[in-house]
Amino acid sequence: MNAPLSAEDRLDAEDVKRHRWWGWGLEDVTFNWRNKPGFAPLAREVIGLDLHTMPDPITPDLSEHTVPASRLGEDARTALVDVVGEQNLRDDDEFRVVHSFGRSLPDLFRVRQGDFERLVDAVVYPGSEDEIAAVLRIVLEKDLVLIPYGGGSCISGSVTPDVTEQRPVLTMNLGRMRKVLEIDDTSGLARVEAGVYGPDLEEQLNALGWTMGHFPDSFTYSTVGGWAATRSTGMQSDKYGDIEQIVRGMRVVHPSGIIRTKAVPGRDSGPSVHEMIMGSEGRLGVISECTVQVHRTAPVRQVIAYMYPDWEHGIRGMHAITRSEVNPTFARLSDGPETRFSLALVKAPESTKSKVMGKVQDGLFAYLRSKGWDTKEQMCISYVCFEGTKETVEREKAVVKKIVAKNGGISLGAGPGAVYDQKKFDTPHLRDFLLNYKVFGDVCETGASWANLNEVHSKVYDAYYKVLADHDSQGFMFCHMSHSYHGGACLYFTFAVPYTDDSTALAKYYDAKNAVQQTFVDLNSPVSHHHGVGTEHLPWMVQDIGEVGAQMVRGLFADNDPGRNLNPGKVLEP
Ligand SMILES: Cc1cc2nc3c(=O)[nH]c(=O)nc-3n(C[C@H](O)[C@H](O)[C@H](O)COP(=O)(O)OP(=O)(O)OC[C@H]3O[C@@H](n4cnc5c(N)ncnc54)[C@H](O)[C@@H]3O)c2cc1C
């Protein structure tokens, strides 16, 4: 083992980054449609949103809403302050509002509406595992509810208290615990505190020549503990694995003591306690530390874009890549509508180089049309990322180029791939932008076997557009395939639900979302591939894992937390 890395002083709660109270992140990043000439026409055509006639949005103001008083009693407050210090126990309005919602579309809608019927009563920021344990003792002693919190990026209702909860609710923000503690150079295993955010973690690892390789779209505002607690998947999972492959061991503060799962390459110790913690969404304890697999950063990294004439050709190409000898970091295929959407996000060319590239693209698309391609509706863009030595990258690119050609596609080279790679974490801001104009822009994702992938893809479209037609409403859906496995892949659907009336907006949204989720389980796909369960996906859990499976999970929660003090009501009731 290396010596522990130099310890930085703990941040105070005030300095742990948090979302703006009404939306994603804090940075001054907003979606700018004016420099993307294709965006406004597409929005007008598919969802009837005429941006040119819309006033500029007004920034929401928390002081316009009534925030109910905290229910945390003085006794409990004093006991908690004794553990973490006054500065790390926050019960002011903004902290309570931010921590009462994740970042799903219903969350964002409710928070903007000031729907604050039941907020968490205080937020505690422990600075060590001992402090977590001390807080948990107070929670049990005083019969409080505890909701662990990483980055609050969940989109499954997992950090929101039950509106009927009468006991005081405490959120535990792990954000002060953000250190890479130790790296085992030989095994490539890093011990990291659970509250570390993605960028902070990668910065600490990169400084020593390592990467964990886990990059969910929510990377900037999510944490290692949150990833493990929700079974997260990052965009580079093809090479680095899902979080359950990356997290090799854990320390968990459980009501009865510390659970330590050993950081081993594999285990056969009966039913896996490690796996029980994965995806438990705070119901079995607080993850204080993870030991994660890390890798030396690759000397060369390149993202290459490809184009296929349609989805079926693209899927055949993606499947062939999975079965080939190459090991891409990621391989992703957008369907026709998503490709159209991506092209609508291309910025107006400013430099001579980008103007020339624009002309080249126009010429290419005209050529493809002359060959019978439908470049508006059907054409599918794909990105494949290669990492390794120069030789490995060149060899793998050559193999993939041949596979793509064999499946009717063409290579577009590294230019579009580089643009995709730089912009990949900006998409969350689009959701806030659309909500300004009364449009829900949300996502649902699932997994499917290679044999079922096309059926799931087409039936989800049917289900969504039927609901929109029943509402006599326009809508737009698109999808990509990513996260490939030997047996199948993930399908990730993005969909818009425009609304006019705030009072019926959520009902319309849920009609669409529920139809999509129901189609997943009807076709033998899971409720979610990597977005967790929380309360949003809970209604399909019994259909997904069966009544007996659900009884086993309920038993696990009941045995470990008989008082229902740990994030009750998430994953499965009670
Ligand atoms: C725009 C957007 C894009 C997204 N993209 C992806 C994606 O690409 N891949 C993906 O996997 N997910 C994605 N998500 C979902 C979300 O980011 C993940 O679920 C993520 O793993 C949550 O991590 P977090 O740290 O924000 O956890 P939080 O949201 O704070 O918490 C989520 C759950 O985990 C529990 N929890 C958190 N920390 C701990 C801990 N230390 N111990 C015990 N329980 C804990 C909480 O109680 C809660 O139940 C996306 C979300 C959004 C809004």
The ligand as an ORCA input file, in Angstrom:
! r2SCAN-3c Opt
* xyz 0 1
  C     -29.475     14.520    -15.604
  C     -29.195     13.220    -14.931
  C     -28.396     12.276    -15.551
  C     -28.143     11.051    -14.930
  N     -27.326     10.157    -15.550
  C     -27.026      8.995    -14.931
  C     -26.138      8.065    -15.539
  O     -25.595      8.289    -16.622
  N     -25.874      6.915    -14.872
  C     -26.429      6.647    -13.654
  O     -26.143      5.606    -13.093
  N     -27.287      7.506    -13.079
  C     -27.585      8.666    -13.666
  N     -28.443      9.549    -13.068
  C     -29.064      9.198    -11.780
  C     -28.211      9.561    -10.554
  O     -27.194     10.452    -10.898
  C     -27.640      8.290     -9.942
  O     -28.692      7.570     -9.356
  C     -26.518      8.512     -8.928
  O     -25.922      7.280     -8.672
  C     -26.970      9.135     -7.629
  O     -25.804      9.513     -6.906
  P     -25.864     10.683     -5.832
  O     -24.546     10.756     -5.177
  O     -26.360     11.923     -6.450
  O     -26.924     10.083     -4.812
  P     -28.215     10.771     -4.197
  O     -29.103     11.228     -5.273
  O     -27.822     11.754     -3.170
  O     -28.878      9.519     -3.458
  C     -29.432      8.463     -4.190
  C     -29.802      7.320     -3.240
  O     -28.622      6.782     -2.676
  C     -28.644      6.897     -1.249
  N     -27.288      7.243     -0.835
  C     -26.516      8.263     -1.294
  N     -25.321      8.234     -0.686
  C     -25.346      7.184      0.179
  C     -24.416      6.647      1.099
  N     -23.202      7.160      1.273
  N     -24.788      5.568      1.823
  C     -26.006      5.007      1.670
  N     -26.920      5.480      0.811
  C     -26.592      6.552      0.080
  C     -29.664      7.963     -0.949
  O     -30.252      7.792      0.322
  C     -30.659      7.750     -2.062
  O     -31.510      6.700     -1.711
  C     -28.712     10.777    -13.664
  C     -29.498     11.750    -13.035
  C     -29.739     12.958    -13.657
  C     -30.578     13.979    -12.960
*
